[in-house]
């Protein structure tokens, strides 16, 4: 069995309309959300053999803020293919993982991460957490999947169970959706 954790980048700043999408930083709420989620992951005791991430600025800053909560910096493998990737691309990336680690943390973007959950977790009514993802997979959400696969090369559609899903608002209601003025 393999463990795959998915961490969507935290809320980014849209105030500079001229900035390239790749270069958008986190806004203040995103920084708080990444820090809160970092504390949650730290307190869960989860460990990862490999961390792979999109090199987009908002992902790098999410990792930076989450690492403050972990009180450590861990090696990250930056992979440009994760940036705005489709589920199919993310699945290929997982199948190609060298060294066959037991647990992987992937940090990236939607809709790819959300779609990867939909592809890996069967839509058979057995996963209430999958239903939550169908409603929304907001920024800074952390999900853990257990995959029925002996090797990453064997990962295929429908092989996973979604065993944990935590959104920032689950940790602090102030990190949830903001009312529109």
N, C-alpha and C positions, 0 to 999 in steps of 0.2 A: 504494500500500500504506500502511496505517496501523499504528501500534504502540500497543498498549494494555497498560499495566502495571497489575496488581492487587495491592494490598497490604492484607492483612487486619490489623485492629488487633491489638496485642499483648495478652498475657494480662491480664485484668482482675481486680479485687479484688471478691470476693463476701462479704467479712467483715461488711459492714453490710447485714443482711437488710431493713432499712427503706428503703434507698436505691432511688430509681427506676433502672430499667435504664439509661436515658439518661445518668444522672449517675455511673455507676460509673467510678472511676479505674483506672489500671494498678496491678498489684501489683509487688513488687520484681523478680520474674522477668520480668514484662512489660516493665519499664523496661530490663532487661539485653537482652531479646530485641529490642526496638525499636532500641536503640543498636547491637547487632550487625548487624541487618539494614540499618540506615542506613549502617554502614561497608561492608557488602557492596555496596549499591547505589552508593555513592560510588566504590568501587574498580572497579565494572563499567564506569564511564564513561558510563552511561546518562543522557540528558538528556530532559526533558519540556517540551513547549510549554505544557501546561496541567496543573494539579493540581486535582482535584475530590475533595471528601471529605465524609463524614457529619460533622455537628457534634457528635456524641456525645462526651462527655468522654474516653472511652478512645481514640477516634480522634484527638482533638486532642492528647492526651498522647503517643500513638504518634508523631505528626508532630513534636512537640516533642523527644522523645528521639532520633528518627532525624535530625532537623536538627542536633543537637549533633554527630553523626558527620559530617554533610555540611559542618559548620562554616559554615552559611549558613541564612538563613531565606528561603524562597521564597513567592511569593504563592499562597494556597490559596483556591479558590472553594468555600465551604461550601454544601452542598445538602442540605436536610432530607430530600429524597426518597431519598437513599442510605441513610438510617438504616433498618436491617432490611428493605430493599427486596427484592423478588423479582427474578429474572433478567429478567423482562419489563419491569419498571420501569427497571432499569439499562440495558437495551437501548434503551428509549425515550429515556432521558437521553442516551446516547451519540449517538443519531440526531439529537438536537436541539442538539448542540454548536455554538455560534456560531463563526464564523471558520475552521472546518475545520482545526484544528491537526493536525500530522503525528503527534505522539505525546502520549498522555494517560496520566497516573497517576491511578487511582481508588483511594481508601482508604476501606474500609468494613467490612462485616460478612458473616458467614455466616448462613444458607445462600446468600444472594444471590450473593456472589462466586463461590463454588464452582459454583453452578448456571449462572452466566453462562459459565464455562469449559465446562461440559458442553454448553450450547446453542451456543456458538461453535465449539468444536473437534469435528469429526466423530468419532463412536464407530465407527471402521472398523478399529481395530487398528493404525493407523499412528502412534499417539502414545503411546510408553511413559510420557511425563510425565502424560498424561491418566489413565493407569491409576494413577499415584501419587496424583493428586487424588481419584480414586474411593475409594482407601483412606482418605485423610484430608487435609484442607486446614486444618492447624492455625493457631492464632493466630500473627501476625507473619510469615506466609508471603508471599513475593513471587513473582509469576508474570508472565511477559512473553509476550504473544501478538502475532503478526503477522497482520493482517487483509487479506484480498484484497478491498479496497474502495477506490475512488478518493475517496469522500467518506464522512463518518460517517453521512450520511443513508442510505447504501447498505448499512450493516452489517446482516447477516442471519445466521440460524442456519447453522452449518456453514462459515462463511467464514474461519475462523482456524486457525493452527498455534500450538501451545504450544511456544515455543522455549527457555524458561528457567523453572525452578521451584526455588526455594530456601526451605527451611524453617529455622527457627532451629537445630534440632538438627543440620542439615548443617554449620553453622558452629561449633557448640559443643555436644557431647553433653549438657552440663549443662542446656541449654535445651530438651531433649526431654521426653517424657512422664515424669512423676514417679511412682515406685512408690507405691501406696496402702498406708497403714499399717493 
